[in-house]
Amino acid sequence: MVATEAPGLSLTEALVRLAHLVEQVYGEVSREHDLTPQQAQLLCLLVGGPIGMTGLTRALHLEKSSLTGLVDRAEKRGLVARVRDARDRRACLIELTPAGAEIAVRAHDGVAARLETLAAGLPARHRDLLATAIGEILTEDTARTGRTWGRLEPGR
C-alpha cells in the first residue's frame, strides 16, 4: 500500500473524502455478498429487528417509492419479508428472513471490520476524539433537521 499524505485538508474536504471512503467500503462488502450498497444498508439496519417503512424511509433518506422498490427487490431475493404491525393493522414491518439475517450479519460485520481496520493506526485518543466529533455533528443535524442517525428501535 502506498501511503499518501493529505496536508492542509479542510474539514469539509476531509469529511467528503471520508464519506466517499465509507461508500467504497459498503460497495466492496456489498459486492462480496452479491448485494447493492443500498441493499446492504437496508439489511444492516434490520439486524436489530423489524422496522416500519416510515422508519426505513427516514433512516435511509429515501423517498417512499424508492424504498418500496428496494424492499420489493430484497423480498424477491428472499432476504426480507413484510409482516403485519401488531400495533397498527394498516401498516407493515420489514424483517429479515433467515437467509437475509445470515447475509445481513456477515455484511454488517464486514463493513465494521473494514472501518475498524482503516482506523486501527490512529492512537486511541484520536479515535475517541473523532467519534465524539462525528457524534456531535450528527446530533446537531438531528436537532436542526429531524433526521435520525442513531439505531432505530425495532418496529419504528
C-alpha positions in Angstrom: 0.0 0.0 0.0 1.3 3.4 -0.9 1.0 6.0 1.9 0.0 9.4 0.8 -0.3 12.5 2.9 -3.1 14.9 2.7 -1.7 18.0 4.4 -3.9 21.0 4.6 -7.2 19.3 4.1 -10.1 21.5 5.2 -12.7 19.9 7.5 -15.1 19.9 4.5 -12.6 18.2 2.2 -11.8 15.6 4.9 -15.5 14.8 5.6 -16.3 14.5 1.8 -13.3 12.2 1.3 -14.3 10.1 4.4 -17.9 9.8 3.1 -16.6 8.5 -0.2 -14.3 6.0 1.6 -17.2 4.7 3.7 -19.3 4.4 0.5 -16.5 2.5 -1.1 -16.3 0.1 1.9 -20.1 -0.5 1.6 -19.6 -1.1 -2.1 -16.8 -3.6 -1.7 -18.6 -5.6 1.1 -21.9 -5.5 -0.9 -20.3 -7.0 -4.0 -18.8 -9.8 -1.8 -22.4 -10.7 -0.8 -24.0 -10.1 -4.2 -25.9 -7.0 -2.9 -26.1 -3.4 -3.9 -24.8 -0.9 -1.4 -28.4 0.1 -0.7 -29.5 -3.5 0.0 -26.5 -3.9 2.4 -27.6 -0.7 4.2 -31.2 -2.0 4.4 -30.1 -5.4 5.7 -27.7 -3.8 8.2 -30.5 -1.6 9.6 -32.7 -4.7 10.0 -30.2 -6.6 12.1 -31.7 -5.0 15.2 -35.2 -6.2 14.4 -38.2 -5.4 12.1 -38.6 -1.7 11.2 -41.6 0.0 9.6 -41.4 1.6 6.2 -41.6 5.1 7.7 -38.6 4.4 9.9 -36.7 2.9 7.0 -37.5 5.9 4.8 -36.1 8.3 7.4 -33.0 6.1 8.2 -32.1 5.5 4.6 -33.1 9.0 3.4 -35.1 7.6 0.5 -38.4 8.6 -1.0 -41.2 6.2 -0.3 -41.3 4.9 -3.9 -37.6 4.3 -3.9 -37.7 2.4 -0.6 -40.7 0.3 -1.8 -38.7 -0.7 -4.9 -35.6 -1.6 -2.7 -37.8 -3.7 -0.4 -39.5 -5.3 -3.3 -36.2 -6.4 -4.8 -34.9 -7.7 -1.5 -38.1 -9.5 -0.9 -37.9 -11.2 -4.3 -34.4 -12.4 -3.4 -35.8 -13.9 -0.1 -33.8 -11.5 2.1 -36.7 -9.7 3.8 -40.4 -10.2 4.4 -43.3 -7.8 5.0 -45.2 -8.6 8.2 -48.2 -7.0 9.9 -47.5 -4.5 12.5 -49.4 -5.7 15.6 -49.8 -2.1 16.8 -51.3 -0.8 13.5 -53.1 -3.3 11.2 -52.8 -0.8 8.3 -49.0 -0.8 8.4 -46.3 -3.5 7.9 -42.9 -4.0 9.2 -39.9 -5.2 7.2 -38.0 -8.0 8.8 -35.1 -10.2 7.8 -35.7 -13.8 6.6 -33.3 -16.4 8.0 -31.3 -16.2 4.7 -31.4 -12.4 4.9 -30.3 -12.4 8.5 -27.3 -14.6 7.7 -26.2 -12.2 4.9 -27.0 -9.1 7.0 -24.8 -10.2 9.9 -21.9 -11.0 7.5 -22.3 -7.7 5.6 -22.6 -5.7 8.9 -19.6 -7.4 10.4 -17.6 -7.0 7.1 -18.3 -3.2 7.0 -17.5 -2.8 10.7 -14.2 -4.8 10.4 -13.0 -2.8 7.4 -13.8 0.5 9.1 -12.0 -0.6 12.2 -9.0 -1.6 10.1 -9.0 1.8 8.5 -8.8 3.5 11.9 -6.5 0.9 13.5 -3.4 3.1 13.1 -4.9 6.0 15.0 -4.0 6.4 18.7 -6.9 5.7 21.0 -7.3 9.3 21.9 -7.6 10.3 18.3 -10.2 7.6 17.7 -12.2 8.8 20.7 -12.0 12.4 19.6 -13.1 11.6 16.1 -16.0 9.5 17.3 -17.1 12.3 19.7 -16.8 15.0 17.0 -18.8 12.9 14.5 -21.4 12.2 17.2 -21.7 15.9 17.8 -22.2 16.7 14.1 -24.9 14.0 13.8 -26.6 15.3 17.0 -26.6 18.8 15.6 -28.0 17.7 12.3 -30.8 15.8 14.0 -31.7 18.8 16.1 -31.8 21.0 13.0 -33.5 18.7 10.5 -35.2 15.9 12.5 -33.3 13.3 10.6 -32.3 10.4 12.8 -28.8 8.9 12.7 -29.0 6.5 15.7 -30.1 3.0 15.9 -33.8 2.6 15.1 -36.0 0.8 17.7 -37.4 -2.4 16.2 -40.9 -1.7 14.8 -40.3 2.0 14.2 
